[in-house]
C-alpha cells in the first residue's frame, strides 16, 4: 500500500467518528425525566383515573393469591410469623403487666392517701366552722335575750276589738298581782303573733316591755299571786331557750322547771 493510500484510509477513519457537542449532551439530559418527575407523573395519572389504580390492585392481589396457592410453604411461613408475633406480644404483656400493676397500685395508694388527708383536713375545718357557728349562735341568743330583759308575757287576758293592751296589762298587774304600775312605767305592749282564734277562746299573750328592769323584776317576783286565776306571767324567752324549757318540762324525770332572768 502506497503512502497516498495510507493517508486516504486515515482520513476515512477520522470522518467516521461522530462528534457530539456539550450543548447537545445537555439538551439530551434535559429530555430524560428524573425519578421525582416520573413519580409525580405516575401519581397524577393514578389520581386522574381511579380505574387504573383499581386494575393495579386487582392484578397485584390476583398475582399474590396465585403465588400463595402455588406454594404452601409461603402460607406456612406467614402463619408461623403471625404465631411468633402473638407469642412475642403475649410474652411482652406478661412481662409488662406486673410492672404496670405495681405502678398503678402505687399511684392509687398515693391518690387514696391524698384523698384521706384532704378529707381529714376538711373534717377539721368543718368541726372548726361548726364550733364557730355554735359560738356565734350563743352570742346572738344572749344578745337577743338581753334585749328582752325588760319584757314579760302575760297569758290569759281575753282579747277584744280595738283593745288597749297596755291598759289591760296594767289592770291585771294592779288588781291581780298587787303591784302599783303607771303607764309611764310601760315602754310598749302588743299581742304576740297574729290572731288565729277569732272567738277568743285561746287569747294570745300580751308582750309588756317596761321602762325599768327594777319594775319588771318586782312584777315577776309577785307573779305567784296569779295562782288559780287562769292568768300567768312568764319571761319573754328566745326561741332557742323556749325549746329548751319545753324539752325540760316534757322530760319524764323532771317534776318542775322555771326560768329566772
Buried (B, 14 or more C-beta within 10 A) or exposed (E): EEEEEEEEEEEEEEEEEEEEEEEEEEEEEEEEEEEEEEEEEEEEEEEEEEEEEEEEEEEEEEEEEEEEEEEEEEEEEEEEEEEEEEEEEEEEEEEEEEEEEEEEEEEEEEEEEEEEEEEEEEEEEEEEEEEEEEEEEEEEBEEBBEEBBBBBBBBBBEBEEEEEBBEBBBEBBEEBBEBEBEEEBBEEBEBEEEEEEEEEEEBBBBBBBBEEEEBBBBBBEBBEBBEEEEBEBBBBBBEBBBEBBEEEEEEEEEEEEEEEE
